[in-house]
Amino acid sequence: VNDVHPDFIKDVRALCAIMPERLKEYHKLFTGNVIAQGRTKGVGVLSLQDAKDYGVTGPSARAAGWKCDVRKRIPYSVYNELEFDEITMEEGDSFARYLVRLKEIEQSVKLLEQLCDILEKEEGNEYIAPKVPKIIKLPAGHWFQQVEASRGAFGVYIESRGDKSPYRMHFNSPCLNLIGSVDKCCSGYKIADLITITASLDYVIPDIDR
């Protein structure tokens, strides 16, 4: 094992080992709970077309059936070397958004195990500390790149004049689109459902300030 990160790998593998049992506990406590199902199933429905219209991505969109995982659609980093499933459901309600996230934890465990295998090899350091210049100058032009963040596609737009500093730079947070869909998801439901719906959309208020 590379001497830079053996303890780190050990801790990650320990997490991966306990997660299957933890997930069973979560499903027992919440997924199969009659009250939880009654408060989330059929509540806060966001259809596939609505998700696309509002630009909702991430687990909330996949719960409506949209295959939009950036790691699958436009692989970056080492994701094209890893095996994992893109979890989707069709219901688009609060329960589906919750369940997609639980199932994605299973996929995250698979990813972590594969990454640990890579890092334990001699060339593993290339993935931890790749050699890149301290200052990266983008050629003149317009550049846009997305990554799959925990709540959806996170994008960065850069307009470059070929200098060491961007002429213009903007961030595209998934949370702005998520909060934009709240009115659509909540229409026709009760005030008490607002907590469930917004929690299942899982947006972060400060993140929309970008």
Sequence and secondary structure as in RCSB ss.txt:
>XXXX:A:sequence
VNDVHPDFIKDVRALCAIMPERLKEYHKLFTGNVIAQGRTKGVGVLSLQDAKDYGVTGPSARAAGWKCDVRKRIP
YSVYNELEFDEITMEEGDSFARYLVRLKEIEQSVKLLEQLCDILEKEEGNEYIAPKVPKIIKLPAGHWFQQVEAS
RGAFGVYIESRGDKSPYRMHFNSPCLNLIGSVDKCCSGYKIADLITITASLDYVIPDIDR
>XXXX:A:secstr
  TTSHHHHHHHHHHHHHHHHHHHHHIIIIIT HHHHHHHTTSS   HHHHHHHT  HHHHHTTT    HHHHS 
 TTGGGS       S  SHHHHHHHHHHHHHHHHHHHHHHHHHHTSGGGHHHHS    SS    SEEEEEEEEET
TEEEEEEEEE SSSS SEEEEE HHHHHHHTHHHHHTTS TTHHHHHHHHHT  GGGGG 
